Amino acid sequence: MLNLKKSKIVNKLLLWFLLIALVPLTSVTCLAYYIVQKSQEKEVNNNLSYIAEAKAKRLDNYINERKNNAAAIAQIPSIVDAIEAYQKTFEQSGIDALASWQIDEKYRPFIAKYLEIFDYSDIILISQSGDNIFSIKRGQSYGKNYYDQDFKNSELAKVFDRAKTLMQVEVSNFGYYETINEPAAFIAAPVFKNNLIIGVVVLQLNNQEFNKVVNDYTGLGNTGETIVGSVVGKQIIFTSATRHDPNAAFQRTVKISKKKLNPLDQAVHGIKGTGITIDYRYQETIAAWRYLPSLNSGLLVKIDTSEAFATLITLRNIVIFLGIITIVLVNFAAFIVAKSISKPVVELTQIVHELAQGNLHKKVPVLTNDEIGQLAQSFNRMTEKLEASFKTIQQREQEVATAKEKLEVVLEQLQQEAQQLASQLVQSEKMSSLGQLVAGVAHEINNPVNFIYGNINPAHEYIADLLRLIQLYQVYYPQPVPEIQDEIEAIDLSFLITDLPKLLNSMKVGTQRIKEIVISLRNFSRLDEAEMKTVNIHDGLDSTLMILQNRFKATSNRPAIELIKEYDNLPLVECYAGQLNQVFMNILVNAVDALEESIFNPEFALINPQIRIYTKLTEDKKVIIRIADNGTGIPENVYNRVFDPFFTTKPVGKGTGLGLSISYQIITEKHLGNLECISSPGKGTEFIITIPLHQF
């Protein structure tokens, strides 16, 4: 045990400093850490519960809406007539008979319209005996009977049988179908006539809405994900891909246990909750789970604890760091106090010697008010006066040097601004001439194209009338004279009847394409407009993309560049439309050039080049346009100079180095906005344009 009476004063001071500083600090820190930990756990649980409830409610509402649609479709008279007609023809002639094709030509168009209206993936009509008598997509089971051994265990067969037996709308579990290479679920509704069931209409759900809910990671950070599972036998099957395993659908399973320790096991059995668990990656996560009654499935929303409690972990590390710093500072303070008491005279003597050698900055520490302290004060006043005199001389010299440097900087800036202004003037004149040329060409092309496009539909109708007339002749005069028969064979009349409408459709598509190009040229020709106007930002983006479309296409030595557009519902924006189009053009051209360099870079070897365009309106009425590519990114030595005038990494003749510099001035000075570049090597490049909705 430490004997304080025999200890040195330094040890005593050190011990008391440690006790006074660490005991209350440790107590307060532990209490604060405990309170923060519980508060954050509660916040994360509440957030996950809210997300799980919202997703479960959204999926249930979607399924209930689909069920109501299915019940409505089953009551449509045309559907009732179609089932009777298909069933009668199927029983008499089979699925591939001419009569079946004639019935199909009558009913398929309006059934296909229901597919588009209600947004289903497929519509299937099944007779009361279980025969697949109609399908929009004509899959593997088309024309087969769902009571056959090969099909009776499928989810489609089961939901058909339940709807027929219970005489009500039923929803199937998800099943994996190799023909479409993805999970699928079905809604079956019985079809009645005169209060008797005559068949069942089965609707294949579109997975887009389901995947949209599952793949929505809002509020889930970088590691969070949503899992939906259904009971199949004695296992729970993942029915969708996960964030960390795109192949999880119908590949990953969870065993059902009596204790129901797994959250997904609890969810599918109607138990909701929250807690910390180990997921399929053997990672510790915090999760919330809910039951989905409409799908008879469970929903699990989770996020890694390392991310959810990152703030708590950081706080713990800070506490440990501060504890170490406190111990070091306490020891240091005790050592300083001991040293300050021991040798004040020696320090004063050493400082006097340094002053004699010309060191005027050194001061004598005044530790007491005794004679030594008074001597130290007098000595310090003398050195301060000497030091003030030297500082005055040095300050004057520094002021002269600073003024010279500022003058040189101003001259250099003036030269750069003059050079940049001249180059921008030339560039502006070029773009103005280009806008006038494009507008003129677009106008000249538009008139003849409108003439051609306007006459295609009447021509299509006239030819259709002539073809019907020929068909009537063939019906009522099946044996023409030899000269007509020879001419029919010579011109291959059957091929002409088939191919002529296709030719007209091709012409229509071509003229429509020319009209779209003309519209894009007109929009882009706003480059010479000087007035501020309210315009649709998306029109400017689409016009620029249309002009650059040829560069997005695949070539002999590189794949096509995939274009992903995520447009928000933006109002009209007050801006200089032509100049904003010029900014879009500069950024998109740079993105295409960067992707081409990434493809031919042997170290990066990009195989799926992409450009993503994202727009959004913020709550403070600012419009954000993000343009990002997945190329090699910008090196660190280039990143800080991307907006400098005349700076370019492109070969001579390909770039002037003014594109991004002019774009930056257009956004920041003309529109009072902000242009930001985010990039790092190997992670692509993103330009973020922010401008106010209305200019003031």
Residue, then its C-alpha position, 0 to 999 in steps of 0.5 A: m500500500l502506498n505510504l503518502k507520508k513518505s511519498k514525494i510531493v510530485n507523487k502526492l500531487l499526481l495522486w490527488f489530481l487523478l482522484i479529483a479529475l477521474v472519479p467525477l468524470t468517470s461517473v458522469t461519462c458512464l451515466a451519460y453514455y447509458i442514457v444516450q445508448k437507451s435513447q438511440e436504441k429506442e429511436v432506431n426501433n421506432n424508425l424501423s417499426y415505422i418503416a415496417e408498418a408503412k411497407a406492410k400497409r403499402l403492400d396490403n393496400y396494393i394486394n387489396e386493390r388488385k383483388n378488387n380489380a380482379a373481382a371487377i374484371a370477372q364481372i365484365p360481360s365481355i370476359v364472361d362471353a370470352i370464357e364461354a367462347y374459348q371454352k366451347t371452341f377448345e372443347q370442339s376443336g382444340i387450342d390450335a384450331l382455326a376456329s380458336w384463332q378466329i375467337d382469339e382475334k375477336y377477344r384478345p385485343f380488348i383483354a389486352k387493354y385490361l392488361e394495360i389498364f390494370d397493370y398486370s403481367d398476364i391475364i389467363l382464362i381457365s375453364q371450369s374443368g381446369d383447361n388454360i383456354f387463353s393467355i396473353k403471353r401463352g406460357q408453358s401451361y397454355g392449352k394444358n389442364y391444371y389438374d394434370q400431374d405436371f401442373k397441379n402443384s403449381e401456385l397458379a393451379k392452387v389459387f385457381d382451385r381455391a377460387k373455384t371451390l370457395m367461389q371468391v377472389e383468392v391470392s396465391n403465394f409467390g412461386y418461382y417460374e424458370t420461364i420468366n426467371e423471377p418470382a410470380a404471384f397470382i390473383a384468381a376470381p371466379v366468373f359467374k353466369n346466371n349464378l353458376i360458375i363457368g370459369v376463373v380469370v387469373l391475373q399475374l401480379n406485376n412485380q414492379e410495385f412489389n419490388k419498389v417497396v422491397n428495394d426502397y432503402t429510405g431510412l435504412g442507410n447503406t446496410g439496411e434491407t427489406i426481406v419478404g418470406s413465405v412458408v413453403g413446406k417446412q421452410i420459409i422461402f425468400t420471395s425477393a432479392t435482397r440488397h446484399d444478395p441479388n440471387a436470394a429469391f427462392q434460394r435462401t431459406v429459414k427453417i421453421s422451429k417451434k421456438k420461433l427464434n428467427p424474426l422472419d419465422q415470427a412474422v409469417h406466423g402473425i407475430k410482430g416485434t423488434g430486436i437485435t438478431i443475426d441475419y443470413r450474412y451472420q451480421e448483427t442487425i437490429a430489425a422490425w418484423r410484421y405479418l402480411p395477411s394479404l400475401n400470407s407472408g412475413l416482412l422483415v426490415k433490418i439494418d446492421t447495428s454497426e451502422a445504426f449505432a455508429t454514433l454510439i460507437t463514436l461516442r464510446n471511442i471519444v470517451i476512451f480517448l478523452g479519458i486517456i488525454t485526461i490522465v496524460l494532462v493530469n500527470f503533465a500538470a502535476f509534473i509542471v507544478a512540481k517543476s515550477i516550485s523547484k527551480p525558479v532561480v535557475e530558470l531566471t539565470q538561463i533566460v538572462h544568458e539567452l537575452a545576452q545572446g539576442n533572444l528577445h522573445k524569451k520571457v521569465p515566467v512570473l510564478t509568485n509575488d515575492e522578490i523573484g516575481q518582482l525581478a521577473q516582472s521588471f526584466n520582462r518589461m525591459t525585454e518587451k520594450l526592446e522586442a517592440s522596437f524590433k517588431t516595428i522595424q520588421q512590420r514595416e518590412q513585411e508590409v512592403a513585401t505584402a504590398k508587392e505580392k498583392l500587386e503581382v497577384v492582381l496583375e496575374q488575375l487581370q491577365q487571366e480574366a482578360q484571356q478568359l473573357a476573350s475565349q468566352l466571347v468567341q465561344s458565345e458567338k459560336m454557340s449563337s451561330l449554331g443556334q440560328l443554324v439549327a433553328g433554320v434547319a429544323h424549320e426547313i425539315n419540319n414542313p415536308v416531314n409534317f406533310i409526309y406524316g399527315n398523309i401516312n394515316p390516310a394512305h394506311e386507311y386507303i390501302a386497308d380498304l383496297l386489301r379488304l376489297i381484294q379479300l372480298y374478291q377472293v371470297y366471292y370469286p375464288q376462281p379468277v381468270p388465268e391472267i389474274q391468277d398469273e399476275i397474283e403469283a407473279i407479284d406474290l399477292s399474299f406477301l404484299i398483303t402481309d408486308l404492305p401494312k408493315l412498310l407503312n408502319s415503318m414509314k410512320v415510325g421513321t417520320q415520327r422519329i424525324k419529328e422528335i429530332v426536329i423538336s429536339l433541335r428546336n429546343f436546343s436552338r435556344l442557345d441564342e436566347a438572351e431573355m430569362k423564361t419559364v421552361n420545362i427543364h426536362d425538355g432541355l435535358d431530353s433535347t440534349l440527349m436526343i442530339l447526343q443519342n448517336r454517341f450513346k449507341a454501341t459501336s464495333n469496339r464498345p458497348a452501348i451507354e445505358l441512360i437512366k432518367e429519374y425525373d421528378n415532377l418539376p414545375l416550370v423553372e425560370c432560367y436562361a434556357g439556351q445557356l442551361n442547355q449548353v451546361f447540359m451539353n458540356i457535362l454530358v459530353n464530358a461524361v461520354d468521353a470519360l466512359e469511353e476512356s474507362i472502357f479502353n482502360p485495361e486497369f478498369a475495364l468498364i463493361n456496363p457504361q451508364i449515365r444517370i440523370y436525376t432531378k428533384l425539387t427541394e422544400d426551399k424551392k430549389v431545383i437539383i439536377r444530378i448527372a453521374d457516370n460510372g467511369t474511372g472518376i477524376p484523379e486527385n491531381v485533376y479534381n481541384r482544377v476541373f472548373d479552371p479555365f483552359f484546363t483540359t486533359k483531352p488531346v489537342g484539338k478535342g477540348t479547349g478547357l472552357g466547357l466546365s469553366i463557362s458552365y460554372q459561370i452560367i450556373t453561379e453568376k447567371h442563375l445564382g446557383n451552385l455547380e458541384c463536382i463529386s468524384s474519386p478514382g474508381k467510383g465515377t463522377e457526379f455533377i450536381i446543378t442547383i438553381p432557384l426555381h424563381q430568379f429574384 
